[in-house]
Amino acid sequence: MLFNLPNVLTLSRILAIPLVVACFWLDRSWAQWLSMILFVIAAVTDWFDGYFARRYHQISRFGRFLDPIADKLLVAAALVMLVDSGTLQGLNVLAALIILAREILVSGLREFLAELRVGLPVSALAKWKTGVQMVAIAALLVGDAASPRVAEAGIALIWIAAMLTLATGYDYLRTGLRHMAEDPPGPGGSK
């Protein structure tokens, strides 16, 4: 079923992106709070859509396709906005670039491995990376509207997320390279 609860939650994450961005750009301190709250709600729907899909046996091809895209769109939009606003500037832009590059790499690996009918399961460390990354982005979105300490914590956390991103990206790449090194089957079906 296309419009089950998990898929609706995933779609809501995508629909929240313009609201998160619009609120961030309003010239009011409460707007930064609203942007952060909307981002957190959208991020939390990622957990809930997976929970409901498994709990109520509503896993669908559409959901399996759209869920990782929704996650990457939300994170990419927030990071690009934080760089453009100057919240992430100088060397801190590198942390955002590391995160975005890894997301593209893993997406490409998943697509390649899917053609080989090989799954690339999410590791426990990758789940931690996502959690730290979401908290970092939330802190950076609210930033100085909350406190200069919150903005500083956001910068520290985005670097921790970037380091975790490098570690998980390396793990995924190593797994993918093992399958890339194998010779494709010949015309007779053997390797």
Phi, psi and omega in degrees: 000131185288318185250058172274173184302313179301318181292323177296319177297319178297315178297324179297328177296319178291318180292336179287339185303309179298328178291318177300314181294313181299316180295322180299324185274351175293144184270059179217140181295326179295334181293324176296320177298315180296320177301315180295317180296316178298320178298314181297316178300315179298318181296321181292330178298337177298318178292314183295321181295321176293318179299309182294324180297317180285315184298318185253015177053050180245031177288128182230160176298319179301315179295318179296328178285312191279329185303308180293331177293316179300317179300312183292322177296317180298312181293314181298316180299316180295316181294317178298318179296319180293325176290313181299324182283347183090000176297317170254114181219169181060224182296335181294340175296330179300322179299316178296319180296319178300314181296314181294319181296319179296319180298319178292317179301311182294322177299315178297318178297316180299318179296314179298312183291331177297324177297330178271001183061042177243127178275155176234085185294153179284129180277163177298321179295324178295326176293320176296318178303315180297317179299312179297318181299316181293319178295318179299312181296318178300315179297320180290327179295317181278325172042233185292343176297332176269304183181149175302330178295325178294318178297318178296319178297321178299319178296314180298316182292326179293328176287323175297317177299320180295321178293317176297325178298317178298317181295313182289324177297320178296316179301313180295318180296318179299318177297315180296321181296328177300320180281332178287331183284342180288142177287140177293154178300143178281183182300331181274357178096353180263164181273000000 
